[in-house]
Amino acid sequence: MTIMYKKIMDMNGNDYAYGVVRTSDNEFVPFDPSLPDYQVYLQWVAEGNTTGEADLPPIYVETD
């Protein structure tokens, strides 16, 4: 099964609670019931699909 949506991780390593990323075009889909993209996501989940895990956040290294 192809993962079509992935969770997002914040800089502290926590799941971002406001949306997911659609992997086909890297588009952010906010959790907003008024948006058609969110309704498509909900239907996709209702069909038994599972949202993929988030990628690790980037590691920032301070350099002099």
PDB file with one MODEL, atoms N, CA, C and O in Angstrom:
MODEL        1
ATOM      1  N   MET A   1       0.843  -1.187   0.000  1.00  0.00           N
ATOM      2  CA  MET A   1       0.000   0.000   0.000  1.00  0.00           C
ATOM      3  C   MET A   1       0.886   1.247   0.000  1.00  0.00           C
ATOM      4  O   MET A   1       1.832   1.338   0.782  1.00  0.00           O
ATOM      5  N   THR A   2       0.588   2.173  -0.847  1.00  0.00           N
ATOM      6  CA  THR A   2       1.328   3.425  -0.922  1.00  0.00           C
ATOM      7  C   THR A   2       0.841   4.379   0.162  1.00  0.00           C
ATOM      8  O   THR A   2      -0.362   4.568   0.346  1.00  0.00           O
ATOM      9  N   ILE A   3       1.778   4.966   0.864  1.00  0.00           N
ATOM     10  CA  ILE A   3       1.419   5.965   1.874  1.00  0.00           C
ATOM     11  C   ILE A   3       1.094   7.261   1.145  1.00  0.00           C
ATOM     12  O   ILE A   3       1.912   7.787   0.391  1.00  0.00           O
ATOM     13  N   MET A   4      -0.099   7.760   1.378  1.00  0.00           N
ATOM     14  CA  MET A   4      -0.513   8.973   0.681  1.00  0.00           C
ATOM     15  C   MET A   4      -0.439  10.212   1.564  1.00  0.00           C
ATOM     16  O   MET A   4      -0.415  11.336   1.064  1.00  0.00           O
ATOM     17  N   TYR A   5      -0.404  10.006   2.867  1.00  0.00           N
ATOM     18  CA  TYR A   5      -0.328  11.120   3.815  1.00  0.00           C
ATOM     19  C   TYR A   5       0.658  10.744   4.910  1.00  0.00           C
ATOM     20  O   TYR A   5       0.754   9.581   5.303  1.00  0.00           O
ATOM     21  N   LYS A   6       1.391  11.740   5.399  1.00  0.00           N
ATOM     22  CA  LYS A   6       2.328  11.522   6.496  1.00  0.00           C
ATOM     23  C   LYS A   6       2.085  12.551   7.587  1.00  0.00           C
ATOM     24  O   LYS A   6       1.678  13.683   7.329  1.00  0.00           O
ATOM     25  N   LYS A   7       2.347  12.122   8.807  1.00  0.00           N
ATOM     26  CA  LYS A   7       2.299  13.051   9.935  1.00  0.00           C
ATOM     27  C   LYS A   7       3.451  14.045   9.792  1.00  0.00           C
ATOM     28  O   LYS A   7       4.383  13.831   9.017  1.00  0.00           O
ATOM     29  N   ILE A   8       3.369  15.107  10.537  1.00  0.00           N
ATOM     30  CA  ILE A   8       4.420  16.120  10.570  1.00  0.00           C
ATOM     31  C   ILE A   8       4.958  16.171  11.989  1.00  0.00           C
ATOM     32  O   ILE A   8       4.196  16.062  12.949  1.00  0.00           O
ATOM     33  N   MET A   9       6.249  16.332  12.125  1.00  0.00           N
ATOM     34  CA  MET A   9       6.865  16.423  13.440  1.00  0.00           C
ATOM     35  C   MET A   9       7.367  17.847  13.655  1.00  0.00           C
ATOM     36  O   MET A   9       7.962  18.450  12.762  1.00  0.00           O
ATOM     37  N   ASP A  10       7.116  18.379  14.857  1.00  0.00           N
ATOM     38  CA  ASP A  10       7.635  19.712  15.155  1.00  0.00           C
ATOM     39  C   ASP A  10       9.111  19.617  15.548  1.00  0.00           C
ATOM     40  O   ASP A  10       9.671  18.523  15.615  1.00  0.00           O
ATOM     41  N   MET A  11       9.718  20.736  15.800  1.00  0.00           N
ATOM     42  CA  MET A  11      11.153  20.769  16.092  1.00  0.00           C
ATOM     43  C   MET A  11      11.522  20.084  17.402  1.00  0.00           C
ATOM     44  O   MET A  11      12.696  19.804  17.645  1.00  0.00           O
ATOM     45  N   ASN A  12      10.521  19.808  18.256  1.00  0.00           N
ATOM     46  CA  ASN A  12      10.773  19.130  19.520  1.00  0.00           C
ATOM     47  C   ASN A  12      10.554  17.625  19.414  1.00  0.00           C
ATOM     48  O   ASN A  12      10.684  16.902  20.403  1.00  0.00           O
ATOM     49  N   GLY A  13      10.224  17.158  18.220  1.00  0.00           N
ATOM     50  CA  GLY A  13      10.022  15.731  18.019  1.00  0.00           C
ATOM     51  C   GLY A  13       8.613  15.252  18.307  1.00  0.00           C
ATOM     52  O   GLY A  13       8.379  14.047  18.388  1.00  0.00           O
ATOM     53  N   ASN A  14       7.672  16.168  18.462  1.00  0.00           N
ATOM     54  CA  ASN A  14       6.278  15.809  18.720  1.00  0.00           C
ATOM     55  C   ASN A  14       5.486  15.836  17.420  1.00  0.00           C
ATOM     56  O   ASN A  14       5.794  16.604  16.509  1.00  0.00           O
ATOM     57  N   ASP A  15       4.448  14.980  17.343  1.00  0.00           N
ATOM     58  CA  ASP A  15       3.562  15.030  16.183  1.00  0.00           C
ATOM     59  C   ASP A  15       2.872  16.386  16.145  1.00  0.00           C
ATOM     60  O   ASP A  15       2.385  16.879  17.163  1.00  0.00           O
ATOM     61  N   TYR A  16       2.837  16.976  14.967  1.00  0.00           N
ATOM     62  CA  TYR A  16       2.184  18.265  14.757  1.00  0.00           C
ATOM     63  C   TYR A  16       0.686  18.015  14.689  1.00  0.00           C
ATOM     64  O   TYR A  16       0.236  17.196  13.888  1.00  0.00           O
ATOM     65  N   ALA A  17      -0.089  18.700  15.510  1.00  0.00           N
ATOM     66  CA  ALA A  17      -1.504  18.393  15.688  1.00  0.00           C
ATOM     67  C   ALA A  17      -2.438  19.166  14.765  1.00  0.00           C
ATOM     68  O   ALA A  17      -3.653  19.118  14.956  1.00  0.00           O
ATOM     69  N   TYR A  18      -1.911  19.877  13.774  1.00  0.00           N
ATOM     70  CA  TYR A  18      -2.752  20.764  12.973  1.00  0.00           C
ATOM     71  C   TYR A  18      -2.879  20.355  11.511  1.00  0.00           C
ATOM     72  O   TYR A  18      -3.525  21.055  10.731  1.00  0.00           O
ATOM     73  N   GLY A  19      -2.277  19.238  11.128  1.00  0.00           N
ATOM     74  CA  GLY A  19      -2.390  18.819   9.753  1.00  0.00           C
ATOM     75  C   GLY A  19      -1.448  17.677   9.415  1.00  0.00           C
ATOM     76  O   GLY A  19      -0.707  17.180  10.264  1.00  0.00           O
ATOM     77  N   VAL A  20      -1.498  17.274   8.147  1.00  0.00           N
ATOM     78  CA  VAL A  20      -0.642  16.223   7.614  1.00  0.00           C
ATOM     79  C   VAL A  20      -0.081  16.701   6.274  1.00  0.00           C
ATOM     80  O   VAL A  20      -0.484  17.746   5.763  1.00  0.00           O
ATOM     81  N   VAL A  21       0.841  15.936   5.716  1.00  0.00           N
ATOM     82  CA  VAL A  21       1.389  16.227   4.392  1.00  0.00           C
ATOM     83  C   VAL A  21       0.897  15.160   3.426  1.00  0.00           C
ATOM     84  O   VAL A  21       1.012  13.964   3.698  1.00  0.00           O
ATOM     85  N   ARG A  22       0.346  15.597   2.294  1.00  0.00           N
ATOM     86  CA  ARG A  22      -0.027  14.683   1.211  1.00  0.00           C
ATOM     87  C   ARG A  22       1.248  14.390   0.439  1.00  0.00           C
ATOM     88  O   ARG A  22       1.881  15.310  -0.080  1.00  0.00           O
ATOM     89  N   THR A  23       1.631  13.134   0.356  1.00  0.00           N
ATOM     90  CA  THR A  23       2.941  12.791  -0.192  1.00  0.00           C
ATOM     91  C   THR A  23       3.023  12.904  -1.713  1.00  0.00           C
ATOM     92  O   THR A  23       4.122  13.008  -2.257  1.00  0.00           O
ATOM     93  N   SER A  24       1.906  12.886  -2.400  1.00  0.00           N
ATOM     94  CA  SER A  24       1.954  12.958  -3.860  1.00  0.00           C
ATOM     95  C   SER A  24       2.491  14.290  -4.368  1.00  0.00           C
ATOM     96  O   SER A  24       3.096  14.356  -5.438  1.00  0.00           O
ATOM     97  N   ASP A  25       2.265  15.360  -3.587  1.00  0.00           N
ATOM     98  CA  ASP A  25       2.730  16.683  -4.013  1.00  0.00           C
ATOM     99  C   ASP A  25       3.362  17.499  -2.880  1.00  0.00           C
ATOM    100  O   ASP A  25       3.634  18.689  -3.037  1.00  0.00           O
ATOM    101  N   ASN A  26       3.591  16.843  -1.740  1.00  0.00           N
ATOM    102  CA  ASN A  26       4.185  17.496  -0.567  1.00  0.00           C
ATOM    103  C   ASN A  26       3.360  18.671  -0.065  1.00  0.00           C
ATOM    104  O   ASN A  26       3.905  19.617   0.505  1.00  0.00           O
ATOM    105  N   GLU A  27       2.066  18.618  -0.269  1.00  0.00           N
ATOM    106  CA  GLU A  27       1.173  19.711   0.125  1.00  0.00           C
ATOM    107  C   GLU A  27       0.698  19.508   1.562  1.00  0.00           C
ATOM    108  O   GLU A  27       0.296  18.408   1.940  1.00  0.00           O
ATOM    109  N   PHE A  28       0.748  20.579   2.360  1.00  0.00           N
ATOM    110  CA  PHE A  28       0.234  20.557   3.724  1.00  0.00           C
ATOM    111  C   PHE A  28      -1.282  20.565   3.682  1.00  0.00           C
ATOM    112  O   PHE A  28      -1.882  21.386   2.987  1.00  0.00           O
ATOM    113  N   VAL A  29      -1.906  19.656   4.422  1.00  0.00           N
ATOM    114  CA  VAL A  29      -3.361  19.576   4.517  1.00  0.00           C
ATOM    115  C   VAL A  29      -3.744  19.874   5.967  1.00  0.00           C
ATOM    116  O   VAL A  29      -3.607  19.011   6.834  1.00  0.00           O
ATOM    117  N   PRO A  30      -4.222  21.095   6.232  1.00  0.00           N
ATOM    118  CA  PRO A  30      -4.594  21.434   7.602  1.00  0.00           C
ATOM    119  C   PRO A  30      -5.855  20.687   8.034  1.00  0.00           C
ATOM    120  O   PRO A  30      -6.715  20.364   7.215  1.00  0.00           O
ATOM    121  N   PHE A  31      -5.946  20.423   9.330  1.00  0.00           N
ATOM    122  CA  PHE A  31      -7.136  19.789   9.890  1.00  0.00           C
ATOM    123  C   PHE A  31      -8.225  20.847  10.037  1.00  0.00           C
ATOM    124  O   PHE A  31      -8.475  21.355  11.130  1.00  0.00           O
ATOM    125  N   ASP A  32      -8.865  21.167   8.922  1.00  0.00           N
ATOM    126  CA  ASP A  32      -9.922  22.182   8.884  1.00  0.00           C
ATOM    127  C   ASP A  32     -11.110  21.578   8.138  1.00  0.00           C
ATOM    128  O   ASP A  32     -11.041  21.374   6.926  1.00  0.00           O
ATOM    129  N   PRO A  33     -12.208  21.289   8.860  1.00  0.00           N
ATOM    130  CA  PRO A  33     -13.361  20.626   8.240  1.00  0.00           C
ATOM    131  C   PRO A  33     -13.955  21.363   7.042  1.00  0.00           C
ATOM    132  O   PRO A  33     -14.672  20.752   6.249  1.00  0.00           O
ATOM    133  N   SER A  34     -13.683  22.638   6.890  1.00  0.00           N
ATOM    134  CA  SER A  34     -14.244  23.393   5.767  1.00  0.00           C
ATOM    135  C   SER A  34     -13.452  23.208   4.473  1.00  0.00           C
ATOM    136  O   SER A  34     -13.893  23.658   3.415  1.00  0.00           O
ATOM    137  N   LEU A  35     -12.295  22.556   4.539  1.00  0.00           N
ATOM    138  CA  LEU A  35     -11.436  22.410   3.364  1.00  0.00           C
ATOM    139  C   LEU A  35     -11.672  21.078   2.651  1.00  0.00           C
ATOM    140  O   LEU A  35     -11.694  20.027   3.290  1.00  0.00           O
ATOM    141  N   PRO A  36     -11.849  21.121   1.332  1.00  0.00           N
ATOM    142  CA  PRO A  36     -12.058  19.880   0.572  1.00  0.00           C
ATOM    143  C   PRO A  36     -10.912  18.875   0.720  1.00  0.00           C
ATOM    144  O   PRO A  36     -11.158  17.672   0.802  1.00  0.00           O
ATOM    145  N   ASP A  37      -9.674  19.350   0.755  1.00  0.00           N
ATOM    146  CA  ASP A  37      -8.538  18.432   0.891  1.00  0.00           C
ATOM    147  C   ASP A  37      -8.608  17.664   2.205  1.00  0.00           C
ATOM    148  O   ASP A  37      -8.245  16.489   2.257  1.00  0.00           O
ATOM    149  N   TYR A  38      -9.064  18.308   3.249  1.00  0.00           N
ATOM    150  CA  TYR A  38      -9.200  17.623   4.537  1.00  0.00           C
ATOM    151  C   TYR A  38     -10.312  16.587   4.470  1.00  0.00           C
ATOM    152  O   TYR A  38     -10.183  15.512   5.056  1.00  0.00           O
ATOM    153  N   GLN A  39     -11.397  16.882   3.772  1.00  0.00           N
ATOM    154  CA  GLN A  39     -12.485  15.917   3.611  1.00  0.00           C
ATOM    155  C   GLN A  39     -12.006  14.682   2.837  1.00  0.00           C
ATOM    156  O   GLN A  39     -12.391  13.559   3.162  1.00  0.00           O
ATOM    157  N   VAL A  40     -11.175  14.888   1.823  1.00  0.00           N
ATOM    158  CA  VAL A  40     -10.597  13.770   1.073  1.00  0.00           C
ATOM    159  C   VAL A  40      -9.725  12.924   2.006  1.00  0.00           C
ATOM    160  O   VAL A  40      -9.782  11.695   1.967  1.00  0.00           O
ATOM    161  N   TYR A  41      -8.926  13.576   2.835  1.00  0.00           N
ATOM    162  CA  TYR A  41      -8.083  12.860   3.808  1.00  0.00           C
ATOM    163  C   TYR A  41      -8.946  12.029   4.753  1.00  0.00           C
ATOM    164  O   TYR A  41      -8.646  10.859   4.993  1.00  0.00           O
ATOM    165  N   LEU A  42     -10.013  12.620   5.294  1.00  0.00           N
ATOM    166  CA  LEU A  42     -10.886  11.884   6.211  1.00  0.00           C
ATOM    167  C   LEU A  42     -11.505  10.658   5.536  1.00  0.00           C
ATOM    168  O   LEU A  42     -11.616   9.599   6.153  1.00  0.00           O
ATOM    169  N   GLN A  43     -11.907  10.801   4.272  1.00  0.00           N
ATOM    170  CA  GLN A  43     -12.468   9.668   3.527  1.00  0.00           C
ATOM    171  C   GLN A  43     -11.414   8.589   3.350  1.00  0.00           C
ATOM    172  O   GLN A  43     -11.705   7.402   3.502  1.00  0.00           O
ATOM    173  N   TRP A  44     -10.206   8.989   3.033  1.00  0.00           N
ATOM    174  CA  TRP A  44      -9.092   8.060   2.858  1.00  0.00           C
ATOM    175  C   TRP A  44      -8.864   7.260   4.138  1.00  0.00           C
ATOM    176  O   TRP A  44      -8.671   6.046   4.080  1.00  0.00           O
ATOM    177  N   VAL A  45      -8.884   7.929   5.295  1.00  0.00           N
ATOM    178  CA  VAL A  45      -8.728   7.257   6.590  1.00  0.00           C
ATOM    179  C   VAL A  45      -9.920   6.335   6.844  1.00  0.00           C
ATOM    180  O   VAL A  45      -9.738   5.209   7.308  1.00  0.00           O
ATOM    181  N   ALA A  46     -11.132   6.797   6.548  1.00  0.00           N
ATOM    182  CA  ALA A  46     -12.344   5.994   6.763  1.00  0.00           C
ATOM    183  C   ALA A  46     -12.318   4.701   5.934  1.00  0.00           C
ATOM    184  O   ALA A  46     -12.956   3.713   6.298  1.00  0.00           O
ATOM    185  N   GLU A  47     -11.587   4.715   4.838  1.00  0.00           N
ATOM    186  CA  GLU A  47     -11.465   3.528   3.991  1.00  0.00           C
ATOM    187  C   GLU A  47     -10.463   2.519   4.548  1.00  0.00           C
ATOM    188  O   GLU A  47     -10.196   1.496   3.918  1.00  0.00           O
ATOM    189  N   GLY A  48      -9.911   2.804   5.725  1.00  0.00           N
ATOM    190  CA  GLY A  48      -9.004   1.871   6.381  1.00  0.00           C
ATOM    191  C   GLY A  48      -7.538   2.154   6.187  1.00  0.00           C
ATOM    192  O   GLY A  48      -6.697   1.345   6.579  1.00  0.00           O
ATOM    193  N   ASN A  49      -7.209   3.282   5.592  1.00  0.00           N
ATOM    194  CA  ASN A  49      -5.806   3.642   5.382  1.00  0.00           C
ATOM    195  C   ASN A  49      -5.206   4.229   6.645  1.00  0.00           C
ATOM    196  O   ASN A  49      -5.917   4.737   7.512  1.00  0.00           O
ATOM    197  N   THR A  50      -3.898   4.154   6.735  1.00  0.00           N
ATOM    198  CA  THR A  50      -3.176   4.653   7.907  1.00  0.00           C
ATOM    199  C   THR A  50      -2.202   5.740   7.486  1.00  0.00           C
ATOM    200  O   THR A  50      -1.477   5.596   6.502  1.00  0.00           O
ATOM    201  N   THR A  51      -2.194   6.822   8.239  1.00  0.00           N
ATOM    202  CA  THR A  51      -1.272   7.928   8.002  1.00  0.00           C
ATOM    203  C   THR A  51       0.149   7.485   8.341  1.00  0.00           C
ATOM    204  O   THR A  51       0.384   6.888   9.391  1.00  0.00           O
ATOM    205  N   GLY A  52       1.090   7.778   7.454  1.00  0.00           N
ATOM    206  CA  GLY A  52       2.482   7.406   7.684  1.00  0.00           C
ATOM    207  C   GLY A  52       3.115   8.221   8.799  1.00  0.00           C
ATOM    208  O   GLY A  52       2.670   9.324   9.116  1.00  0.00           O
ATOM    209  N   GLU A  53       4.144   7.666   9.377  1.00  0.00           N
ATOM    210  CA  GLU A  53       4.858   8.357  10.451  1.00  0.00           C
ATOM    211  C   GLU A  53       5.635   9.551   9.900  1.00  0.00           C
ATOM    212  O   GLU A  53       6.002   9.588   8.726  1.00  0.00           O
ATOM    213  N   ALA A  54       5.869  10.504  10.759  1.00  0.00           N
ATOM    214  CA  ALA A  54       6.591  11.722  10.382  1.00  0.00           C
ATOM    215  C   ALA A  54       8.065  11.431  10.164  1.00  0.00           C
ATOM    216  O   ALA A  54       8.639  10.527  10.772  1.00  0.00           O
ATOM    217  N   ASP A  55       8.660  12.216   9.284  1.00  0.00           N
ATOM    218  CA  ASP A  55      10.107  12.191   9.149  1.00  0.00           C
ATOM    219  C   ASP A  55      10.695  12.892  10.365  1.00  0.00           C
ATOM    220  O   ASP A  55      10.040  13.730  10.986  1.00  0.00           O
ATOM    221  N   LEU A  56      11.928  12.546  10.700  1.00  0.00           N
ATOM    222  CA  LEU A  56      12.582  13.227  11.809  1.00  0.00           C
ATOM    223  C   LEU A  56      12.820  14.683  11.446  1.00  0.00           C
ATOM    224  O   LEU A  56      13.104  15.000  10.291  1.00  0.00           O
ATOM    225  N   PRO A  57      12.704  15.579  12.437  1.00  0.00           N
ATOM    226  CA  PRO A  57      12.977  16.993  12.130  1.00  0.00           C
ATOM    227  C   PRO A  57      14.449  17.182  11.796  1.00  0.00           C
ATOM    228  O   PRO A  57      15.292  16.388  12.213  1.00  0.00           O
ATOM    229  N   PRO A  58      14.756  18.231  11.048  1.00  0.00           N
ATOM    230  CA  PRO A  58      16.163  18.487  10.727  1.00  0.00           C
ATOM    231  C   PRO A  58      16.962  18.806  11.982  1.00  0.00           C
ATOM    232  O   PRO A  58      16.436  19.367  12.943  1.00  0.00           O
ATOM    233  N   ILE A  59      18.210  18.448  11.961  1.00  0.00           N
ATOM    234  CA  ILE A  59      19.095  18.753  13.090  1.00  0.00           C
ATOM    235  C   ILE A  59      19.899  19.986  12.726  1.00  0.00           C
ATOM    236  O   ILE A  59      20.573  20.023  11.696  1.00  0.00           O
ATOM    237  N   TYR A  60      19.822  20.979  13.570  1.00  0.00           N
ATOM    238  CA  TYR A  60      20.563  22.208  13.340  1.00  0.00           C
ATOM    239  C   TYR A  60      21.812  22.209  14.195  1.00  0.00           C
ATOM    240  O   TYR A  60      21.764  21.969  15.401  1.00  0.00           O
ATOM    241  N   VAL A  61      22.919  22.482  13.554  1.00  0.00           N
ATOM    242  CA  VAL A  61      24.196  22.541  14.252  1.00  0.00           C
ATOM    243  C   VAL A  61      24.717  23.955  14.130  1.00  0.00           C
ATOM    244  O   VAL A  61      24.876  24.483  13.030  1.00  0.00           O
ATOM    245  N   GLU A  62      24.980  24.559  15.273  1.00  0.00           N
ATOM    246  CA  GLU A  62      25.509  25.913  15.273  1.00  0.00           C
ATOM    247  C   GLU A  62      26.987  25.874  14.959  1.00  0.00           C
ATOM    248  O   GLU A  62      27.739  25.115  15.570  1.00  0.00           O
ATOM    249  N   THR A  63      27.404  26.688  14.012  1.00  0.00           N
ATOM    250  CA  THR A  63      28.803  26.757  13.667  1.00  0.00           C
ATOM    251  C   THR A  63      29.310  28.175  13.908  1.00  0.00           C
ATOM    252  O   THR A  63      28.550  29.142  13.873  1.00  0.00           O
ATOM    253  N   ASP A  64      30.573  28.268  14.145  1.00  0.00           N
ATOM    254  CA  ASP A  64      31.170  29.596  14.371  1.00  0.00           C
ATOM    255  C   ASP A  64      31.526  30.271  13.085  1.00  0.00           C
ATOM    256  O   ASP A  64      32.037  31.391  13.097  1.00  0.00           O
TER     257      ASP A  64
ENDMDL
END
